[in-house]
Amino acid sequence: MDILKEIDLSFRVVPSRYVEKPDHRLQPGELTMQHALGKTRAAVLPAGKKPKTREIVLGADTVVYFEARMSGRVHYVYTGVALVERRTGETIVRSDQTKVKFRRWTRGRIASYVRVARSLDKAGGYAIQCLPSIVLSYQGSLSNVIGLPKELLYRMLRDMNSRLSK
């Protein structure tokens, strides 16, 4: 929600009845897009007539993909983002990928970090924005790793606005 507040969008949070199911046939980016779209379609919205003004439902899903231990290694953060305009049903679904390399950790550093970062509710179990950083480098969107790729969201909203203005 902090990223949406940064963008200065008017929004409200609604629950979704979507239940994520693993599908090992899909690549991580495809899986996140499937989940994001499922969340938008199962959003619990006010019943009744379609809205008179433009209302866009946003759904997102993040997966952290790594093959083994993360310390000193590279992993990838994928976020799928779906936008569905309620009146027209216009839909845009895309994903973003960020490559992240961790520093090497000691057990003491891990324990210290977990106490400070409160990271258990984060995809991948870490918060890139917390200091001292356990991340050595990243390529791609920092906001993707934090929770929502705002650069991708900007492009999608622009594209949605363009489509609906025709």
Backbone torsions as a table, in degrees:
resi	resn	phi	psi	omega
1	MET	NA	-30.6	-179.9
2	ASP	-60.6	-38.0	-179.7
3	ILE	-67.3	-39.0	176.9
4	LEU	-65.6	-36.8	176.7
5	LYS	-65.1	-39.8	177.1
6	GLU	-58.4	-39.8	-177.3
7	ILE	-73.2	-16.4	178.8
8	ASP	67.7	44.5	175.2
9	LEU	-98.3	145.9	172.5
10	SER	-81.8	125.0	-178.0
11	PHE	-152.6	163.3	170.6
12	ARG	-136.4	149.7	-179.0
13	VAL	-94.9	130.6	175.9
14	VAL	-128.4	149.1	178.3
15	PRO	-74.2	164.5	175.6
16	SER	-126.4	143.6	178.3
17	ARG	-89.8	3.5	-177.2
18	TYR	-65.9	136.3	177.1
19	VAL	-112.5	117.3	-179.7
20	GLU	-70.2	133.2	175.7
21	LYS	-126.2	132.2	179.2
22	PRO	-66.5	143.9	175.5
23	ASP	-137.2	97.1	-173.4
24	HIS	-72.3	-5.2	176.1
25	ARG	-79.4	-20.5	-176.5
26	LEU	-91.6	147.5	170.9
27	GLN	-71.6	157.3	-176.7
28	PRO	-54.4	-42.9	179.5
29	GLY	-63.3	-40.0	178.4
30	GLU	-66.3	-41.1	-179.9
31	LEU	-62.9	-43.5	-179.4
32	THR	-65.5	-35.4	177.3
33	MET	-67.0	-40.6	178.1
34	GLN	-60.3	-46.1	-179.9
35	HIS	-67.0	-41.4	-179.8
36	ALA	-61.2	-45.4	179.2
37	LEU	-65.6	-40.9	176.9
38	GLY	-59.3	-39.9	179.2
39	LYS	-65.2	-40.4	179.7
40	THR	-66.9	-41.8	-177.5
41	ARG	-70.0	-25.2	-179.5
42	ALA	-103.1	14.2	178.7
43	ALA	-63.9	139.6	179.6
44	VAL	-87.0	97.8	-175.8
45	LEU	-110.7	159.9	178.2
46	PRO	-57.0	135.6	179.8
47	ALA	-77.9	166.6	176.2
48	GLY	113.8	-153.3	-176.3
49	LYS	-65.7	155.7	174.6
50	LYS	-66.4	148.4	-177.6
51	PRO	-63.6	150.6	178.4
52	LYS	-81.4	-25.7	178.0
53	THR	-106.9	166.6	-178.5
54	ARG	-67.7	123.2	174.4
55	GLU	-127.5	124.9	-179.7
56	ILE	-113.1	128.3	176.8
57	VAL	-95.0	129.2	-179.7
58	LEU	-112.1	132.0	173.5
59	GLY	-128.3	146.1	179.7
60	ALA	-145.2	153.3	177.6
61	ASP	-147.6	138.9	-178.0
62	THR	-122.8	139.3	175.1
63	VAL	-129.3	134.6	172.3
64	VAL	-103.8	120.9	-173.4
65	TYR	-110.6	120.6	175.4
66	PHE	-147.9	156.3	-174.1
67	GLU	-92.9	-27.9	-177.0
68	ALA	-154.4	-146.1	179.4
69	ARG	-56.7	146.9	-175.4
70	MET	-93.8	-24.0	-176.5
71	SER	-58.7	122.7	177.6
72	GLY	74.0	9.1	-174.7
73	ARG	-121.3	172.0	178.4
74	VAL	-97.0	142.9	171.0
75	HIS	-142.2	172.4	-176.3
76	TYR	-125.9	138.5	175.9
77	VAL	-109.6	122.2	179.1
78	TYR	-114.0	133.8	173.1
79	THR	-129.3	126.1	172.6
80	GLY	-94.9	137.8	179.7
81	VAL	-127.9	132.1	177.7
82	ALA	-125.3	137.1	173.6
83	LEU	-122.3	130.8	176.3
84	VAL	-130.9	122.2	177.1
85	GLU	-83.2	126.0	-170.2
86	ARG	-66.4	-39.3	-176.2
87	ARG	-70.3	-46.5	-172.3
88	THR	-97.2	-20.5	-175.1
89	GLY	80.2	2.2	177.7
90	GLU	-53.6	133.1	-173.4
91	THR	-131.9	137.0	172.4
92	ILE	-131.3	130.4	178.5
93	VAL	-133.8	126.7	179.4
94	ARG	-145.0	169.7	176.1
95	SER	-135.1	160.8	178.1
96	ASP	-128.5	153.5	179.6
97	GLN	-134.3	134.3	175.0
98	THR	-126.4	132.2	178.0
99	LYS	-92.5	127.5	-176.5
100	VAL	-125.9	133.0	175.2
101	LYS	-115.7	126.5	178.8
102	PHE	-87.1	152.1	168.3
103	ARG	-71.9	164.9	172.2
104	ARG	-75.5	137.7	-177.2
105	TRP	-110.9	150.2	166.8
106	THR	-102.4	163.1	178.3
107	ARG	-59.3	-38.9	179.0
108	GLY	-63.9	-41.1	179.5
109	ARG	-65.2	-40.3	178.9
110	ILE	-62.3	-47.8	-178.6
111	ALA	-61.7	-42.8	179.0
112	SER	-63.3	-44.0	-178.8
113	TYR	-63.5	-44.6	-178.9
114	VAL	-61.2	-37.5	178.6
115	ARG	-65.5	-41.4	-175.8
116	VAL	-79.9	-42.8	-169.8
117	ALA	-81.0	-18.7	-175.3
118	ARG	44.8	57.0	-167.0
119	SER	-95.0	2.7	-174.6
120	LEU	-68.7	-17.7	176.7
121	ASP	-97.5	13.7	-178.4
122	LYS	-104.2	144.9	173.7
123	ALA	-60.7	129.5	-179.1
124	GLY	84.9	-10.7	176.7
125	GLY	76.5	22.3	176.5
126	TYR	-146.4	160.5	178.2
127	ALA	-121.4	107.2	-174.8
128	ILE	-59.9	-26.8	-175.7
129	GLN	-80.2	-10.7	-178.7
130	CYS	-79.3	141.1	176.9
131	LEU	-110.1	145.1	0.8
132	PRO	-72.1	144.2	-174.1
133	SER	-75.6	138.0	173.7
134	ILE	-95.3	-1.9	-178.9
135	VAL	-95.5	128.9	177.1
136	LEU	-82.4	-44.4	-179.5
137	SER	-160.5	165.3	173.9
138	TYR	-149.1	153.8	175.5
139	GLN	-127.6	119.3	-178.5
140	GLY	122.7	-152.7	-173.6
141	SER	-84.9	120.5	175.0
142	LEU	-65.6	-40.5	-179.1
143	SER	-65.2	-25.2	174.2
144	ASN	-61.1	-43.7	-179.0
145	VAL	-71.1	-33.6	179.2
146	ILE	-71.0	-33.6	178.7
147	GLY	164.2	-27.4	-178.7
148	LEU	-158.6	123.6	-178.0
149	PRO	-72.9	96.0	-172.6
150	LYS	-67.5	-29.2	177.1
151	GLU	-64.2	-43.5	177.1
152	LEU	-64.4	-43.1	179.7
153	LEU	-60.6	-43.0	176.6
154	TYR	-56.0	-48.7	-178.7
155	ARG	-62.1	-42.6	-179.2
156	MET	-65.3	-42.0	178.4
157	LEU	-64.7	-40.1	176.8
158	ARG	-62.0	-45.1	179.0
159	ASP	-64.8	-39.4	177.9
160	MET	-63.0	-46.1	179.6
161	ASN	-60.8	-41.5	178.5
162	SER	-63.0	-44.8	179.6
163	ARG	-63.0	-41.0	-175.7
164	LEU	-78.9	-17.5	-179.7
165	SER	-84.1	-9.2	-178.4
166	LYS	-77.2	NA	NA
